[in-house]
Amino acid sequence: MKKFLILLVAAMMPLLAAAQAQITTKKIKISDFPEKTTKVVLTGNALYDAVLKEEIAARWRIAPYEFCTLQEFNELKSKNNNYFLITTKGQFKTEGEPGLQFLTLVKGGEAAENGINEMLEIVSLPIASAEDPSGRELTFLSAFITIIQQYTQDSIDHDLNAYIGLSNYTKNLAETRTMNILIADTDLDPQMSQSAKDLYLTGGVSTAEQDVVDKNMTDASENTIISYVAAPTNPKVGSYCYKMLINPQTYELYFFRKHRISAKYGAGFAEYDLRSIAMTRKEKKK
């Protein structure tokens, strides 16, 4: 979450992440997380909040939690009694307006009096377009909540995890080499050539319509890894997109990578992403 502006969805409050300056001490600073209450900040969007409440109740296991309003967040953020899970919007310096929506976990403290940008950020996971979320993020919200918890626990256990960030989980991609990888056709870079697709969409890696891929999430399909891409609704040069591969049974994250939208690369899995995936595969036995 470095180098771009974060905005609270409900109030568009600026938050400039400073994770790099906190990395060396993050493990110590968040060691009290399991004993503190995590305040889950509601957005005011009835549908989103309803799903968020349901998924938190079903899956939040790493620490005590309570729900709160944005007003309560503003009243409590400067105290070090709580952590906060907040739905935010992020704007990169190269963007004229926020392009992505994030699920962000931060720690309360006195520094918050100087602005939300001073709060210690544990993790920020891109989940949807900021301008016009498709609703697909609701299908994957259970996975997002699990990923945030796993990353937080890993960061408590090891400084290295906090230093590398979510991209560290891409190292586990080789574990999927005998599993099917299903990528939504809408999650592919629209600029990708057919020859690249023919070359890399083999050996258990394939594409399907988005609805088919999402059904694998709701059905918790076995032996399958599925794609998810968070990108602006109308990506422009200078915007960013994030690409993920997630296990729909365990919600483990096996791939996490971002790239800047450019004349060469559109939003979605690019040719070099498929090449990286292909390098970890082995031919399946018939």
C-alpha positions as CSV (number, residue, x, y, z in Angstrom):
1,M,0.0,0.0,0.0
2,K,2.9,2.3,-0.4
3,K,3.1,5.3,-2.7
4,F,-0.6,5.9,-3.1
5,L,-3.4,7.6,-1.3
6,I,-5.9,5.6,0.7
7,L,-9.4,6.9,1.3
8,L,-12.1,5.6,3.6
9,V,-15.1,4.5,1.5
10,A,-17.6,6.2,3.7
11,A,-15.8,9.5,4.1
12,M,-13.0,9.5,1.5
13,M,-10.5,10.4,4.2
14,P,-6.8,10.4,3.0
15,L,-4.5,7.7,4.3
16,L,-0.9,7.6,3.0
17,A,0.6,4.2,3.9
18,A,4.1,4.2,5.5
19,A,4.6,0.5,5.8
20,Q,8.2,0.6,4.7
21,A,9.2,2.8,7.7
22,Q,7.5,0.3,10.0
23,I,8.7,-3.0,8.6
24,T,11.6,-3.6,11.0
25,T,9.5,-3.3,14.1
26,K,6.1,-4.5,12.8
27,K,6.4,-7.9,14.4
28,I,6.8,-6.3,17.8
29,K,4.2,-3.6,17.3
30,I,1.5,-6.1,16.3
31,S,2.4,-8.8,18.8
32,D,-0.6,-7.8,21.0
33,F,-3.1,-8.3,18.1
34,P,-4.6,-11.6,19.4
35,E,-5.4,-9.9,22.8
36,K,-6.9,-6.7,21.3
37,T,-10.4,-6.3,19.9
38,T,-10.6,-5.7,16.1
39,K,-13.2,-3.1,15.3
40,V,-14.8,-3.9,11.9
41,V,-15.8,-0.6,10.4
42,L,-19.1,-0.7,8.6
43,T,-19.4,1.4,5.4
44,G,-23.1,2.4,5.3
45,N,-23.7,0.3,2.2
46,A,-26.4,-2.1,3.4
47,L,-25.6,-5.0,1.1
48,Y,-21.9,-4.9,1.5
49,D,-22.2,-4.5,5.3
50,A,-24.6,-7.4,5.6
51,V,-22.2,-9.8,3.8
52,L,-19.3,-8.4,5.7
53,K,-21.1,-9.1,9.0
54,E,-22.0,-12.6,8.0
55,E,-18.5,-13.5,6.8
56,I,-16.7,-12.0,9.8
57,A,-19.0,-13.9,12.1
58,A,-18.4,-17.1,10.3
59,R,-14.6,-16.7,9.7
60,W,-12.9,-14.2,12.1
61,R,-10.9,-16.4,14.5
62,I,-7.6,-14.7,15.1
63,A,-8.8,-12.1,17.7
64,P,-11.9,-10.8,19.4
65,Y,-14.0,-8.5,17.1
66,E,-16.8,-6.0,17.3
67,F,-18.6,-3.9,14.6
68,C,-18.5,-0.2,14.6
69,T,-19.6,2.8,12.6
70,L,-17.3,5.3,10.9
71,Q,-18.1,7.8,13.6
72,E,-17.1,5.4,16.3
73,F,-13.9,4.7,14.4
74,N,-13.0,8.4,14.4
75,E,-13.7,8.5,18.2
76,L,-11.6,5.4,18.9
77,K,-8.8,5.5,16.4
78,S,-6.3,7.5,18.5
79,K,-6.5,4.9,21.3
80,N,-4.2,1.8,21.3
81,N,-6.9,-0.5,22.6
82,N,-8.1,-1.6,19.2
83,Y,-7.2,-2.7,15.7
84,F,-9.5,-1.7,12.8
85,L,-10.6,-3.5,9.7
86,I,-11.7,-0.8,7.3
87,T,-12.9,-0.8,3.7
88,T,-10.9,1.9,1.9
89,K,-10.3,3.4,-1.5
90,G,-6.8,3.8,-2.9
91,Q,-5.4,6.4,-5.2
92,F,-2.0,6.0,-6.7
93,K,0.1,9.2,-7.5
94,T,-0.4,8.5,-11.2
95,E,-4.2,8.5,-10.9
96,G,-6.5,11.4,-10.9
97,E,-9.0,9.7,-8.7
98,P,-9.2,6.5,-6.5
99,G,-9.2,3.4,-8.7
100,L,-9.4,0.5,-6.2
101,Q,-11.2,-0.6,-3.1
102,F,-9.2,-2.3,-0.3
103,L,-9.8,-4.2,2.9
104,T,-7.3,-2.7,5.2
105,L,-6.2,-3.7,8.8
106,V,-4.7,-0.9,10.9
107,K,-3.7,-0.4,14.5
108,G,-5.1,2.4,16.6
109,G,-2.8,4.8,18.5
110,E,-2.0,8.4,19.4
111,A,-0.3,8.9,16.0
112,A,-3.8,8.8,14.5
113,E,-4.4,12.3,15.9
114,N,-2.1,13.5,13.1
115,G,-4.1,11.8,10.5
116,I,-5.1,8.3,9.4
117,N,-1.9,8.2,7.4
118,E,0.0,7.8,10.6
119,M,-1.7,4.6,11.7
120,L,0.3,1.4,11.6
121,E,-0.9,-0.6,8.7
122,I,-0.8,-4.4,9.0
123,V,-2.1,-5.3,5.6
124,S,-4.2,-3.9,2.8
125,L,-5.8,-6.3,0.3
126,P,-7.3,-4.9,-3.0
127,I,-10.8,-6.3,-3.5
128,A,-12.6,-4.4,-6.2
129,S,-13.0,-1.3,-8.4
130,A,-13.5,1.9,-6.3
131,E,-15.8,3.5,-8.9
132,D,-18.1,0.7,-9.7
133,P,-17.6,-2.6,-7.8
134,S,-19.0,-5.5,-9.8
135,G,-20.3,-7.4,-6.8
136,R,-17.8,-10.2,-7.4
137,E,-15.9,-9.1,-4.3
138,L,-18.8,-10.3,-2.2
139,T,-18.4,-13.9,-3.5
140,F,-14.7,-13.8,-2.6
141,L,-15.1,-11.9,0.7
142,S,-14.7,-15.1,2.8
143,A,-11.4,-15.7,1.1
144,F,-10.3,-12.1,1.6
145,I,-11.0,-12.2,5.3
146,T,-9.1,-15.5,5.7
147,I,-6.1,-14.2,3.7
148,I,-5.9,-11.1,5.9
149,Q,-6.0,-13.2,9.1
150,Q,-3.3,-15.6,7.7
151,Y,-1.1,-12.8,6.7
152,T,-1.5,-11.1,10.1
153,Q,-0.6,-14.3,11.9
154,D,2.4,-14.9,9.7
155,S,3.6,-11.3,10.3
156,I,3.3,-11.8,14.0
157,D,5.4,-15.0,13.7
158,H,8.0,-13.8,11.2
159,D,9.3,-10.4,10.3
160,L,10.1,-11.6,6.8
161,N,6.4,-12.0,6.0
162,A,5.8,-8.4,7.1
163,Y,8.7,-7.2,5.0
164,I,7.8,-9.0,1.8
165,G,4.0,-8.6,2.0
166,L,1.3,-10.6,0.3
167,S,3.5,-11.3,-2.7
168,N,5.4,-13.7,-0.5
169,Y,2.6,-16.2,-1.0
170,T,3.5,-16.5,-4.7
171,K,6.4,-18.7,-3.6
172,N,3.8,-21.4,-2.9
173,L,2.7,-21.5,-6.5
174,A,4.7,-24.7,-7.2
175,E,2.4,-26.5,-4.7
176,T,-0.4,-26.2,-7.3
177,R,1.5,-27.9,-10.1
178,T,-0.8,-31.0,-10.0
179,M,-4.0,-28.9,-9.5
180,N,-6.2,-27.3,-12.1
181,I,-5.9,-23.6,-12.4
182,L,-9.0,-21.9,-13.7
183,I,-8.7,-18.3,-14.9
184,A,-11.8,-16.2,-15.6
185,D,-11.7,-15.0,-19.2
186,T,-12.4,-11.5,-17.9
187,D,-9.3,-11.8,-15.7
188,L,-6.9,-12.1,-18.7
189,D,-5.2,-9.0,-20.1
190,P,-7.4,-8.2,-23.1
191,Q,-4.2,-7.3,-25.0
192,M,-2.8,-10.8,-24.7
193,S,-2.2,-12.5,-28.1
194,Q,-3.9,-15.7,-29.1
195,S,-0.4,-17.3,-29.6
196,A,0.4,-16.6,-25.9
197,K,-2.9,-18.2,-24.8
198,D,-2.2,-21.2,-27.0
199,L,1.2,-21.6,-25.5
200,Y,0.4,-21.2,-21.8
201,L,-3.2,-22.2,-21.3
202,T,-2.2,-25.9,-21.2
203,G,-1.2,-28.5,-18.7
204,G,-4.1,-28.0,-16.4
205,V,-4.3,-24.2,-16.8
206,S,-7.4,-23.1,-18.6
207,T,-10.0,-20.3,-18.9
208,A,-13.7,-20.2,-18.3
209,E,-16.5,-17.7,-18.1
210,Q,-16.4,-15.6,-14.9
211,D,-19.6,-17.2,-13.6
212,V,-18.1,-20.6,-13.9
213,V,-15.0,-19.6,-12.1
214,D,-17.0,-18.0,-9.3
215,K,-19.2,-21.1,-8.9
216,N,-16.0,-22.9,-8.1
217,M,-15.6,-20.5,-5.2
218,T,-19.1,-21.0,-3.9
219,D,-18.9,-24.7,-4.4
220,A,-15.4,-25.0,-2.7
221,S,-14.2,-27.1,-5.6
222,E,-11.5,-29.6,-4.9
223,N,-8.1,-29.7,-6.6
224,T,-8.7,-26.4,-8.2
225,I,-7.2,-22.9,-8.0
226,I,-9.1,-20.0,-9.3
227,S,-8.3,-16.4,-10.4
228,Y,-9.4,-13.0,-9.1
229,V,-8.4,-9.6,-10.4
230,A,-8.9,-6.3,-8.7
231,A,-8.7,-3.4,-11.2
232,P,-10.4,-0.1,-11.9
233,T,-13.7,-0.2,-13.9
234,N,-12.1,1.9,-16.6
235,P,-8.4,1.3,-16.2
236,K,-6.2,4.1,-17.6
237,V,-2.5,4.3,-18.2
238,G,-0.9,4.7,-14.8
239,S,-3.5,2.8,-12.9
240,Y,-2.7,-0.6,-11.2
241,C,-4.3,-4.0,-11.2
242,Y,-3.8,-6.9,-8.8
243,K,-3.9,-10.5,-9.8
244,M,-4.5,-13.4,-7.4
245,L,-4.9,-17.2,-7.5
246,I,-6.9,-18.6,-4.6
247,N,-7.8,-22.1,-3.3
248,P,-11.6,-22.1,-3.0
249,Q,-11.5,-24.8,-0.4
250,T,-8.9,-23.4,2.0
251,Y,-8.8,-19.8,0.8
252,E,-5.0,-20.0,0.6
253,L,-3.4,-17.4,-1.6
254,Y,-1.0,-18.9,-4.1
255,F,-0.3,-15.9,-6.4
256,F,-0.3,-12.2,-5.7
257,R,1.2,-9.7,-8.2
258,K,0.4,-6.2,-9.4
259,H,1.3,-4.3,-12.5
260,R,0.8,-0.8,-13.8
261,I,-1.6,-0.4,-16.7
262,S,0.3,0.7,-19.8
263,A,0.1,0.7,-23.6
264,K,1.7,-2.7,-23.4
265,Y,-0.2,-4.3,-20.5
266,G,-3.9,-4.0,-19.8
267,A,-5.8,-5.1,-16.7
268,G,-5.6,-8.7,-15.8
269,F,-3.1,-11.6,-16.0
270,A,-0.4,-10.7,-18.5
271,E,1.6,-13.0,-20.7
272,Y,4.5,-13.0,-18.2
273,D,2.2,-14.1,-15.4
274,L,1.1,-17.1,-17.4
275,R,4.7,-17.8,-18.2
276,S,5.5,-17.8,-14.5
277,I,2.7,-20.2,-13.8
278,A,3.7,-22.5,-16.6
279,M,7.2,-22.7,-15.2
280,T,5.9,-24.2,-12.0
281,R,3.8,-26.9,-13.7
282,K,4.6,-30.5,-14.5
283,E,2.9,-32.6,-17.1
284,K,0.1,-34.6,-15.6
285,K,0.0,-38.3,-15.9
286,K,-2.8,-39.6,-18.1
